[in-house]
Amino acid sequence: MTDAQNANIEPADAEQNSAIEPKTVDPAQRIRELEAEIGRYKAEQEQSEWKAKVSADTGIPADLLRGDSLEEIQAHAKAIKDYATPKPKAPAVHGVDRHPHGPLPHRAINYIAAAMDPSFFPDR
């Protein structure tokens, strides 16, 4: 083989060898990466525990709860509960002279008085 042919073969062999050889990683950097990963797992576990606790306290499913701290998760659960719980509505009043729960009390008194004494109403 000529030198030109060897030059063409050597880079290809070098690429194959570099793909096979493990890359050296700084041990301190690898430790930092692993510690960060462990920290993420611990945070996820802690959040899952908080969500389970808040879910048990409020009845809101843990899958619906969001937040990075216990306080955020509790606030989110309260917001969901406030939204999902229907608020009582005032009864509809149809007309000025009507009361939502029947005749007004003074009308009832008038009816009773009229039944007892017809002279209660002067225009009768």
CNS distance restraints for C-alpha pairs under 8 A (distance, minus, plus):
assign (resid   1 and name CA) (resid   5 and name CA) 6.07 0.50 0.50
assign (resid   1 and name CA) (resid   6 and name CA) 6.74 0.50 0.50
assign (resid   2 and name CA) (resid   6 and name CA) 6.37 0.50 0.50
assign (resid   3 and name CA) (resid   7 and name CA) 6.07 0.50 0.50
assign (resid   4 and name CA) (resid   8 and name CA) 6.32 0.50 0.50
assign (resid   5 and name CA) (resid   9 and name CA) 6.32 0.50 0.50
assign (resid   6 and name CA) (resid  10 and name CA) 5.94 0.50 0.50
assign (resid   7 and name CA) (resid  11 and name CA) 6.94 0.50 0.50
assign (resid   8 and name CA) (resid  12 and name CA) 7.21 0.50 0.50
assign (resid   9 and name CA) (resid  13 and name CA) 6.32 0.50 0.50
assign (resid  10 and name CA) (resid  14 and name CA) 6.01 0.50 0.50
assign (resid  11 and name CA) (resid  15 and name CA) 6.19 0.50 0.50
assign (resid  12 and name CA) (resid  16 and name CA) 6.38 0.50 0.50
assign (resid  13 and name CA) (resid  17 and name CA) 6.09 0.50 0.50
assign (resid  14 and name CA) (resid  18 and name CA) 6.07 0.50 0.50
assign (resid  15 and name CA) (resid  19 and name CA) 6.24 0.50 0.50
assign (resid  16 and name CA) (resid  20 and name CA) 6.38 0.50 0.50
assign (resid  17 and name CA) (resid  21 and name CA) 6.04 0.50 0.50
assign (resid  18 and name CA) (resid  22 and name CA) 7.71 0.50 0.50
assign (resid  25 and name CA) (resid  29 and name CA) 7.41 0.50 0.50
assign (resid  25 and name CA) (resid  30 and name CA) 6.95 0.50 0.50
assign (resid  26 and name CA) (resid  30 and name CA) 6.33 0.50 0.50
assign (resid  27 and name CA) (resid  31 and name CA) 6.17 0.50 0.50
assign (resid  28 and name CA) (resid  32 and name CA) 6.31 0.50 0.50
assign (resid  29 and name CA) (resid  33 and name CA) 6.27 0.50 0.50
assign (resid  30 and name CA) (resid  34 and name CA) 6.19 0.50 0.50
assign (resid  31 and name CA) (resid  35 and name CA) 6.06 0.50 0.50
assign (resid  32 and name CA) (resid  36 and name CA) 6.14 0.50 0.50
assign (resid  33 and name CA) (resid  37 and name CA) 6.25 0.50 0.50
assign (resid  34 and name CA) (resid  38 and name CA) 6.15 0.50 0.50
assign (resid  35 and name CA) (resid  39 and name CA) 6.13 0.50 0.50
assign (resid  36 and name CA) (resid  40 and name CA) 6.33 0.50 0.50
assign (resid  37 and name CA) (resid  41 and name CA) 6.36 0.50 0.50
assign (resid  38 and name CA) (resid  42 and name CA) 6.18 0.50 0.50
assign (resid  39 and name CA) (resid  43 and name CA) 6.15 0.50 0.50
assign (resid  40 and name CA) (resid  44 and name CA) 6.18 0.50 0.50
assign (resid  41 and name CA) (resid  45 and name CA) 6.15 0.50 0.50
assign (resid  42 and name CA) (resid  46 and name CA) 6.09 0.50 0.50
assign (resid  43 and name CA) (resid  47 and name CA) 6.12 0.50 0.50
assign (resid  44 and name CA) (resid  48 and name CA) 6.14 0.50 0.50
assign (resid  45 and name CA) (resid  49 and name CA) 6.30 0.50 0.50
assign (resid  46 and name CA) (resid  50 and name CA) 6.26 0.50 0.50
assign (resid  47 and name CA) (resid  51 and name CA) 6.07 0.50 0.50
assign (resid  47 and name CA) (resid  67 and name CA) 7.96 0.50 0.50
assign (resid  47 and name CA) (resid  68 and name CA) 6.71 0.50 0.50
assign (resid  47 and name CA) (resid  69 and name CA) 7.12 0.50 0.50
assign (resid  47 and name CA) (resid  70 and name CA) 7.56 0.50 0.50
assign (resid  48 and name CA) (resid  52 and name CA) 6.16 0.50 0.50
assign (resid  49 and name CA) (resid  53 and name CA) 6.23 0.50 0.50
assign (resid  50 and name CA) (resid  54 and name CA) 6.12 0.50 0.50
assign (resid  50 and name CA) (resid  70 and name CA) 5.93 0.50 0.50
assign (resid  50 and name CA) (resid  73 and name CA) 7.52 0.50 0.50
assign (resid  51 and name CA) (resid  55 and name CA) 5.84 0.50 0.50
assign (resid  51 and name CA) (resid  62 and name CA) 5.26 0.50 0.50
assign (resid  51 and name CA) (resid  65 and name CA) 6.54 0.50 0.50
assign (resid  51 and name CA) (resid  70 and name CA) 7.91 0.50 0.50
assign (resid  51 and name CA) (resid  73 and name CA) 6.77 0.50 0.50
assign (resid  52 and name CA) (resid  56 and name CA) 6.14 0.50 0.50
assign (resid  52 and name CA) (resid  62 and name CA) 5.79 0.50 0.50
assign (resid  53 and name CA) (resid  57 and name CA) 6.25 0.50 0.50
assign (resid  54 and name CA) (resid  58 and name CA) 5.96 0.50 0.50
assign (resid  54 and name CA) (resid  59 and name CA) 7.88 0.50 0.50
assign (resid  54 and name CA) (resid  60 and name CA) 7.72 0.50 0.50
assign (resid  54 and name CA) (resid  62 and name CA) 7.61 0.50 0.50
assign (resid  54 and name CA) (resid  73 and name CA) 7.35 0.50 0.50
assign (resid  54 and name CA) (resid  74 and name CA) 6.33 0.50 0.50
assign (resid  54 and name CA) (resid  77 and name CA) 7.39 0.50 0.50
assign (resid  55 and name CA) (resid  59 and name CA) 5.18 0.50 0.50
assign (resid  55 and name CA) (resid  60 and name CA) 5.01 0.50 0.50
assign (resid  55 and name CA) (resid  61 and name CA) 5.56 0.50 0.50
assign (resid  55 and name CA) (resid  62 and name CA) 5.28 0.50 0.50
assign (resid  55 and name CA) (resid  77 and name CA) 7.90 0.50 0.50
assign (resid  56 and name CA) (resid  60 and name CA) 7.61 0.50 0.50
assign (resid  58 and name CA) (resid  77 and name CA) 7.13 0.50 0.50
assign (resid  58 and name CA) (resid  81 and name CA) 7.87 0.50 0.50
assign (resid  60 and name CA) (resid  64 and name CA) 7.21 0.50 0.50
assign (resid  60 and name CA) (resid  65 and name CA) 7.64 0.50 0.50
assign (resid  60 and name CA) (resid  77 and name CA) 6.51 0.50 0.50
assign (resid  60 and name CA) (resid  80 and name CA) 7.72 0.50 0.50
assign (resid  60 and name CA) (resid  81 and name CA) 7.24 0.50 0.50
assign (resid  61 and name CA) (resid  65 and name CA) 7.12 0.50 0.50
assign (resid  65 and name CA) (resid  73 and name CA) 6.12 0.50 0.50
assign (resid  65 and name CA) (resid  76 and name CA) 6.37 0.50 0.50
assign (resid  65 and name CA) (resid  77 and name CA) 6.26 0.50 0.50
assign (resid  66 and name CA) (resid  72 and name CA) 7.41 0.50 0.50
assign (resid  66 and name CA) (resid  73 and name CA) 5.60 0.50 0.50
assign (resid  66 and name CA) (resid  76 and name CA) 6.50 0.50 0.50
assign (resid  67 and name CA) (resid  72 and name CA) 4.90 0.50 0.50
assign (resid  67 and name CA) (resid  73 and name CA) 4.76 0.50 0.50
assign (resid  67 and name CA) (resid  76 and name CA) 7.36 0.50 0.50
assign (resid  68 and name CA) (resid  72 and name CA) 6.45 0.50 0.50
assign (resid  68 and name CA) (resid  73 and name CA) 7.13 0.50 0.50
assign (resid  69 and name CA) (resid  73 and name CA) 6.28 0.50 0.50
assign (resid  70 and name CA) (resid  74 and name CA) 6.11 0.50 0.50
assign (resid  71 and name CA) (resid  75 and name CA) 6.10 0.50 0.50
assign (resid  72 and name CA) (resid  76 and name CA) 6.12 0.50 0.50
assign (resid  73 and name CA) (resid  77 and name CA) 6.18 0.50 0.50
assign (resid  74 and name CA) (resid  78 and name CA) 6.21 0.50 0.50
assign (resid  75 and name CA) (resid  79 and name CA) 6.21 0.50 0.50
assign (resid  76 and name CA) (resid  80 and name CA) 6.23 0.50 0.50
assign (resid  77 and name CA) (resid  81 and name CA) 6.07 0.50 0.50
assign (resid  78 and name CA) (resid  82 and name CA) 5.99 0.50 0.50
assign (resid  79 and name CA) (resid  83 and name CA) 6.17 0.50 0.50
assign (resid  80 and name CA) (resid  84 and name CA) 5.99 0.50 0.50
assign (resid  81 and name CA) (resid  85 and name CA) 5.88 0.50 0.50
assign (resid  82 and name CA) (resid  86 and name CA) 7.99 0.50 0.50
assign (resid  91 and name CA) (resid 100 and name CA) 5.98 0.50 0.50
assign (resid  92 and name CA) (resid 100 and name CA) 6.33 0.50 0.50
assign (resid  93 and name CA) (resid  98 and name CA) 6.60 0.50 0.50
assign (resid  93 and name CA) (resid  99 and name CA) 6.28 0.50 0.50
assign (resid  93 and name CA) (resid 100 and name CA) 5.27 0.50 0.50
assign (resid  94 and name CA) (resid  98 and name CA) 6.47 0.50 0.50
assign (resid  94 and name CA) (resid 100 and name CA) 7.90 0.50 0.50
assign (resid  98 and name CA) (resid 102 and name CA) 7.25 0.50 0.50
assign (resid  98 and name CA) (resid 103 and name CA) 6.92 0.50 0.50
assign (resid  98 and name CA) (resid 104 and name CA) 7.97 0.50 0.50
assign (resid  99 and name CA) (resid 103 and name CA) 5.98 0.50 0.50
assign (resid  99 and name CA) (resid 104 and name CA) 6.26 0.50 0.50
assign (resid 103 and name CA) (resid 107 and name CA) 6.09 0.50 0.50
assign (resid 103 and name CA) (resid 108 and name CA) 6.60 0.50 0.50
assign (resid 104 and name CA) (resid 108 and name CA) 6.61 0.50 0.50
assign (resid 105 and name CA) (resid 109 and name CA) 6.36 0.50 0.50
assign (resid 106 and name CA) (resid 110 and name CA) 6.16 0.50 0.50
assign (resid 107 and name CA) (resid 111 and name CA) 6.18 0.50 0.50
assign (resid 108 and name CA) (resid 112 and name CA) 6.24 0.50 0.50
assign (resid 109 and name CA) (resid 113 and name CA) 5.98 0.50 0.50
assign (resid 110 and name CA) (resid 114 and name CA) 5.97 0.50 0.50
assign (resid 111 and name CA) (resid 115 and name CA) 6.16 0.50 0.50
assign (resid 112 and name CA) (resid 116 and name CA) 6.25 0.50 0.50
assign (resid 113 and name CA) (resid 117 and name CA) 5.84 0.50 0.50
assign (resid 113 and name CA) (resid 118 and name CA) 7.69 0.50 0.50
assign (resid 113 and name CA) (resid 120 and name CA) 6.63 0.50 0.50
assign (resid 114 and name CA) (resid 118 and name CA) 5.02 0.50 0.50
assign (resid 114 and name CA) (resid 119 and name CA) 7.42 0.50 0.50
assign (resid 114 and name CA) (resid 120 and name CA) 5.81 0.50 0.50
assign (resid 114 and name CA) (resid 121 and name CA) 6.91 0.50 0.50
assign (resid 118 and name CA) (resid 124 and name CA) 7.74 0.50 0.50
assign (resid 119 and name CA) (resid 124 and name CA) 7.55 0.50 0.50
